[in-house]
């Protein structure tokens, strides 16, 4: 679906148009091949770059073809079933700003819903607004990841982690690694924008880009920190589980030894030969007492040696 939005200094309220005009913001969401062809024709865009915009695994980068600047980014898309981030293409042309989003998402809702103050005729500032919203999508998901990590840590202290929780830890770790793989090249992308080679920037625009760049660097550090925490949690739980398992094996081995003592004694006195006390009316109880004493002595020795 292709939507056209327009606002200007005299009328700041965002209008939705039925066709493109100079200074409008074009948003293509889940575009079909026919709609991509239409964008390529109407705005004289490179068709291959538009095809790359709907490639699920497209990496962030920046290119310039003729008079159009193509900025490939990735935003956080936690609703995605296959992957936690989605590609988003920003095309900066002399007449308009074009956004191509592969899947339906809420990342642009605050802009398309006119909840933020911006003017579409100021294309550079709109572009920077979109980049800021992309960072915001990561911030929201990282807060949720932090809460989930704290919850898992609490369960780990109580030894209540299940196999499903472990699968959740692995999936969360994979998502964080994917965030990192998307944010690192985007940080380099901002350096390219600051060079002034691709866009004409005013001092205010440079300040905004620098703020977004700092925000991206902070996000990268936060993602690394959360990923390290998850790795440490898995390693700690593996160590705890190994120690618990060793303790269980030690107890079971000790119990087997304690049971073996009366078994051996009763086996010796059960042979069909003359043995001590075989004529005594108290022979059975003597053997029982001897077996119990031997077992108690073994238990005492094991406790003394801290083998239990």
Secondary structure, DSSP 8 states (H G I E B T S, - for coil): -EEEEE--SS--S-EEESS--TT-EEEEES--HHHHHHHHHHTT--HHHHHHHT-TT---EEEEETTEEEEEEEEE-TT-SS-SEEEEEEEE-SS-EEEEESS--STTHHHHTT-S---TTSHHHHHHHHHHHHHHHHHHHHHHHHHHHHHHHHHHHTT---HHHHHHHHHHHHHHHHHHHHHHHHHHHHHHHHTTSSS---HHHHHHHHHHHHHHHHHHHHHHHHHHHHHHHHHHHHHHHHHHHHHHHHHHHHHHHHHHHHHHHHHHHTSSS--TTTT-TTHHHHHHHHHHHHHHHHHHHHHHTT--
